[in-house]
Amino acid sequence: MDWTPFLILGGFFAFMYMFIIRPQRQRQKQMRELMDSLSVGDEVVTIGGLHGKLTSVDEKVVSLQVEDGTIVVFDRESVGRRVEEDEDE
């Protein structure tokens, strides 16, 4: 019996898992952890590039203060990342 087709198929699956499926799952886990850890006062950047401070965090939406007195409401999933203190400098 020739095992070559099975080895090629197994190698292809291992390649797909290591370079596509696994990294995507890790990114999803990181985003889920970010969404769960958002709190009022966090400095964040939206996926559109808008910088601001969270003024309220609800189950589905967040309010972002972008300038003195200017508050914008976004879907919670639109938060791209949290700004760390050393990034502010």
C-alpha positions in Angstrom: 0.0 0.0 0.0 1.3 3.4 -1.0 1.3 5.9 2.0 2.3 8.9 0.0 -1.1 10.5 -0.4 -1.8 10.1 3.3 1.5 11.7 4.2 0.9 14.6 1.9 -2.6 15.1 3.3 -1.3 14.9 6.8 1.5 17.3 6.1 -0.9 19.7 4.5 -3.2 19.6 7.6 -0.2 20.1 9.9 0.9 23.1 7.9 -2.6 24.6 7.9 -2.9 24.1 11.7 0.5 25.5 12.6 0.4 28.6 10.3 -3.3 29.4 9.9 -5.7 27.9 12.5 -3.5 28.1 15.7 -2.4 31.8 15.2 -6.0 32.8 14.5 -7.2 31.1 17.7 -4.5 32.9 19.7 -5.6 36.3 18.3 -9.2 35.5 19.1 -8.3 34.6 22.6 -6.3 37.8 23.1 -9.2 39.9 21.8 -11.7 38.1 24.0 -9.4 38.8 27.0 -9.1 42.4 26.0 -12.9 42.8 25.7 -13.4 41.2 29.1 -10.9 43.4 30.8 -12.0 46.8 29.6 -12.8 49.2 32.3 -13.6 52.9 32.8 -10.5 55.1 32.6 -8.6 52.8 30.2 -6.8 54.6 27.3 -7.7 52.7 24.1 -7.4 52.9 20.3 -10.3 51.8 18.2 -9.8 49.7 15.0 -10.4 52.9 13.1 -7.4 54.6 14.8 -9.4 56.9 17.2 -7.6 57.5 20.5 -9.4 58.2 23.7 -10.3 57.3 27.3 -13.2 55.0 28.2 -15.9 56.8 30.2 -18.4 53.9 30.4 -18.4 50.3 29.5 -21.6 48.3 28.9 -22.2 44.8 27.7 -22.3 45.8 24.0 -21.2 49.4 23.8 -18.4 51.7 25.2 -18.3 55.5 25.5 -15.0 57.0 24.5 -13.9 60.5 25.5 -11.8 61.8 22.6 -11.4 65.4 23.7 -12.7 67.6 26.6 -16.4 67.2 26.5 -16.6 65.1 23.3 -17.9 61.6 23.9 -18.4 59.0 21.2 -20.2 55.7 21.5 -18.8 52.6 19.8 -19.5 48.9 19.7 -17.4 47.1 22.3 -15.8 45.0 19.5 -14.4 48.2 17.8 -11.8 48.6 20.5 -8.5 47.5 18.9 -6.1 47.7 21.7 -5.3 49.3 25.1 -2.7 52.0 25.2 0.1 51.2 27.7 1.7 54.0 29.8 5.1 53.7 28.1 3.3 54.3 24.7 2.0 57.7 25.8 5.5 59.2 25.8 
